[in-house]
Amino acid sequence: VRGGGATEEKPPDKQAAFADWKTREGQGYEEAFEKNKLELKEKRAEMKDALNAANQAKRLIDDAKERLARKQADKVPDSRDEELVDEEEYALIKSLRETKSQYREAFERHRAVKVDVIQLEHLMQACKTKLVQAFEEWYDQKWGHVAAAAEAAAAEAAAGERYDPQEMFDLMEADRLETQHPDALAYHKARKNAARDVRQKKTGAAAATARGGR
């Protein structure tokens, strides 16, 4: 409260002011940020789906390779038609080729979407930076002078509470005695007061002597 009785103006809490600002002056920044955030979420889900598809195709490839190897191992070694492929082996070979193609497609899709995700992450970070900078500029223009005045007042109040070296030593000594020797604190204070009285009396007597000698 100032001397005139008016309530001292204080800047609002920054977090609360930020939340309010995003619905007013900063609505455009907030909408752009939320749009990028939603798109990034969708792309990350798409990247995850592509990765799962690639992993599934890889498992099918490994299974098809194993089955084909067993089939080929079961062939009679002395057969005249070693190059002849029966219907089951042909189906395994065909399935393996198709699965490899699916794996390549899923892998390429995952790689492409990952690039999109990285770009969106950079874009979102830039959008966030612009959002915060715009708010800081608005807050400083609207409340900067009030915050500066409050800081100056706080600094002035802190300066008025400074102690000279002797006072600081006395405070530290009293704190040490209170912590380590509580019974000695009263004696320490009484001794300091008595010494102060003696100094004041000596100072007064010396002044009176000086005046009498004139």
C-alpha positions in Angstrom: 0.0 0.0 0.0 1.4 3.4 -1.0 1.3 6.5 1.2 -1.8 7.7 -0.5 -3.7 4.5 0.5 -3.8 3.1 -3.0 -3.1 -0.6 -3.5 0.3 -1.2 -5.0 0.1 -2.4 -8.6 1.7 -5.9 -9.1 2.3 -7.9 -12.3 0.1 -11.0 -12.6 1.5 -14.5 -12.2 3.3 -15.3 -15.4 1.8 -18.8 -15.7 -1.7 -17.6 -15.3 -1.1 -14.6 -17.7 0.3 -17.0 -20.3 -2.7 -19.3 -20.2 -5.0 -16.2 -20.6 -2.8 -14.7 -23.3 -3.0 -17.9 -25.5 -6.8 -17.5 -25.6 -6.6 -13.8 -26.7 -3.6 -12.0 -28.2 -1.7 -15.3 -28.7 -4.5 -17.3 -30.2 -2.9 -17.5 -33.6 0.4 -18.8 -32.2 -1.5 -21.3 -30.1 -3.6 -22.6 -33.0 -0.5 -23.1 -35.2 1.3 -24.9 -32.3 -1.7 -27.2 -31.7 -2.0 -27.9 -35.4 1.6 -29.0 -35.7 1.2 -31.0 -32.5 -1.7 -33.0 -33.9 0.0 -33.6 -37.2 3.1 -34.8 -35.4 1.1 -37.2 -33.3 -0.5 -38.6 -36.4 2.8 -39.0 -38.2 4.4 -40.7 -35.2 1.5 -43.2 -35.2 2.0 -43.8 -38.9 5.7 -44.3 -38.4 5.0 -46.8 -35.6 2.5 -48.8 -37.8 5.1 -48.9 -40.7 7.7 -50.2 -38.3 5.4 -52.9 -36.9 4.6 -53.9 -40.5 8.3 -54.2 -41.4 9.0 -56.2 -38.3 6.1 -58.6 -39.0 7.2 -59.0 -42.6 10.7 -59.8 -41.4 9.4 -62.5 -39.1 7.4 -64.0 -42.0 10.6 -63.9 -44.2 12.6 -65.8 -41.6 9.8 -68.4 -41.2 9.5 -68.9 -45.0 13.3 -69.2 -45.4 13.3 -71.9 -42.7 10.5 -73.9 -44.2 12.0 -73.7 -47.7 15.4 -74.8 -46.3 13.7 -77.8 -44.7 11.8 -78.7 -47.8 14.9 -78.5 -50.0 16.9 -80.6 -47.4 14.2 -83.3 -47.6 14.9 -83.9 -51.3 16.4 -87.3 -52.2 20.2 -86.6 -52.9 20.5 -88.9 -55.9 17.4 -87.7 -57.6 17.8 -87.1 -61.3 15.4 -84.1 -61.0 17.2 -82.0 -58.5 16.2 -78.9 -60.3 12.5 -79.9 -60.3 10.4 -77.8 -57.9 7.2 -79.3 -56.6 4.0 -77.4 -55.9 4.7 -76.9 -52.2 8.3 -75.6 -52.7 7.0 -73.3 -55.5 4.4 -71.9 -53.0 7.1 -71.3 -50.4 9.3 -69.5 -52.9 6.4 -67.3 -54.1 5.4 -66.5 -50.6 9.0 -65.5 -49.7 9.3 -63.2 -52.7 5.9 -61.5 -51.8 6.9 -61.1 -48.2 10.2 -59.6 -49.1 8.4 -57.1 -51.3 6.0 -56.2 -48.4 9.0 -55.8 -46.1 10.7 -53.3 -48.5 7.5 -51.3 -48.9 7.0 -51.1 -45.1 10.7 -50.2 -44.6 10.6 -47.4 -47.2 7.3 -46.1 -45.8 8.8 -46.0 -42.3 11.9 -44.2 -43.5 9.9 -41.6 -45.4 7.5 -40.9 -42.5 10.5 -40.7 -40.1 11.8 -37.8 -42.2 8.4 -36.1 -41.9 8.4 -36.6 -38.2 11.9 -35.0 -37.8 10.8 -32.0 -39.9 7.6 -31.6 -37.9 9.6 -31.8 -34.6 11.8 -28.9 -35.8 8.8 -27.0 -37.0 7.0 -27.5 -33.7 10.1 -26.4 -31.8 10.3 -23.2 -33.9 6.6 -22.6 -33.3 7.0 -23.1 -29.6 9.9 -20.6 -29.6 7.8 -18.0 -31.5 4.9 -18.6 -29.1 7.1 -17.9 -26.0 8.9 -15.0 -27.5 5.6 -13.3 -28.5 4.3 -13.8 -25.0 7.4 -12.4 -23.3 7.3 -9.3 -25.5 3.7 -8.8 -24.7 4.2 -9.3 -21.0 7.2 -7.0 -20.9 5.3 -4.2 -22.8 2.3 -4.5 -20.5 3.9 -5.3 -17.1 7.6 -4.6 -17.5 7.5 -1.2 -15.8 5.6 -2.7 -12.8 8.0 -5.6 -12.4 11.0 -3.2 -12.6 9.5 -1.0 -10.0 8.8 -3.9 -7.7 12.4 -5.2 -8.1 13.8 -1.7 -7.4 11.6 -1.5 -4.2 12.8 -4.9 -3.1 16.5 -4.0 -3.7 16.0 -0.7 -1.7 14.4 -2.6 1.2 17.2 -5.1 1.2 19.8 -2.3 1.2 18.2 -0.8 4.3 18.7 -4.0 6.2 22.4 -4.2 5.8 24.7 -4.4 8.9 28.1 -2.8 9.5 31.0 -5.3 10.1 30.7 -5.1 13.9 27.0 -5.7 13.9 27.4 -8.6 11.5 30.0 -10.1 13.8 27.8 -9.7 16.9 24.9 -11.4 15.1 27.1 -14.3 14.0 28.6 -14.7 17.5 25.1 -14.6 19.1 23.9 -17.2 16.6 26.9 -19.4 17.3 26.4 -19.2 21.1 22.7 -19.9 20.9 23.4 -23.0 18.9 26.5 -24.3 20.7 26.2 -22.8 24.2 22.7 -21.5 25.0 23.6 -20.6 28.6 26.5 -18.5 27.5 24.3 -16.3 25.2 22.8 -14.3 28.0 26.3 -13.7 29.5 27.6 -12.6 26.1 24.7 -10.1 25.6 25.1 -8.7 29.1 28.9 -8.3 28.6 28.4 -6.5 25.3 25.8 -4.2 26.9 28.2 -3.5 29.9 31.1 -2.8 27.6 28.9 -0.4 25.5 27.9 1.5 28.7 31.6 1.8 29.8 32.6 3.1 26.3 29.7 5.6 26.4 30.7 6.8 29.9 34.3 7.2 28.9 33.3 9.1 25.9 31.1 11.4 28.0 33.8 12.0 30.6 36.4 12.8 28.0 34.1 15.3 26.4 33.4 17.0 29.8 37.1 17.2 30.6 37.8 18.8 27.3 35.1 21.4 27.9 36.4 22.1 31.4 39.9 22.7 30.2 38.8 25.5 27.9 
